[in-house]
Amino acid sequence: MTAARLRIPAEANSAAWFFLAPALVLIGIFFFLPVAAAMLLSLTDFDLYGIASPLNTRFVGFQNYSRLLRTPDFWLALRNTFYFAFVGGPLTISVSLAAALLLSSKLVRFKSVFRTIYFTPFVTTLVAVAIVWRYLYHTRYGFFNYALSFVGIDPIDWLGDPAWAMPAIILMAVWKSFGYNMLIFIAGLQAIPEELYDAASIDGAGPFRRFFNITLPMLSPTLVFVTVITMIGYFQLFAEPYVMTQGGPLRSTTSVVLLMYEEGFRWWRMGYAAAIAFVLFIVILLATLVQFRLQKERA
């Protein structure tokens, strides 16, 4: 095919830009413009007095960022966020993949019913789920401690003990989120040709060989997508600790987003909160790039 044939006519370019223009305008107004405004806000000392009169706002450069990096609460919140993302993320993906493999098995009946049941927590309001799980974690009357009493384990203060608070939130988040990833994995499993499994069975490959040599490699694009969206969502941890622990006990469940909320809407330090938001953006961007690089090398 010659280069002349590959050229796109000017009329086609004009038509493409015409159809893209409404979406690009909306993205510019509701995404890029607020991002630019927040970036500018992070370079000021905008606070409650600035809301009353913008003239009270001063340009401080990168003072908010330097102050943030010297604040112990920020490093504690960042550590808690990494803990939640790097423990809860892989656990959620593993549970999702296991559920997808189970529901894709020929031995399971009523697959649509189980898919609906497993997907229901994801579409349930997160605040309502968190409130219900607070009762399940109740030290004296909660279901989990009631179940542990049958095996002789003393009650655990799930949300009041710094050692147990974050694992309790992770367990709830896994239950809440795995249904969505499960459906994506099921779609990926259905796209794998059945002939590959038949050929592997004829060659004497067992279930584990088929899983590691066929299923995982063929699921690689799906796995990359699920991993990226899961980790991005988990880095934005907010509602779970806000409803269940308010960042306690002893700040053990304070996330970066929760810290940003406290600084911006409790203490009205908007410029400082905007700086926290951009640091989190950089962290998420770097984590996403690292995941893409690792998945590319693995592929």
Secondary structure, 3 states (H helix, E strand, C coil): CCHHHHCCCHHHHHHHHHHHHHHHHHHHHHHHHHHHHHHHHCCECCCHHHHHCHHHCCECCCHHHHHHHCCHHHHHHHHHHHHHHHHHHHHHHHHHHHHHHHHHCCCCCCHHHHHHHHHHHHHCCHHHHHHHHHHHCCCCCCHHHHHHHCCCCCCCCCCCCHHHHHHHHHHHHHHHHHHHHHHHHHHHHHCCCHHHHHHHHHCCCCHHHHHHHHHHHHCHHHHHHHHHHHHHHHHCCCHHHHHHCCCCCCCCCCCHHHHHHHHHHHCCCHHHHHHHHHHHHHHHHHHHHHHHHHHHHHC
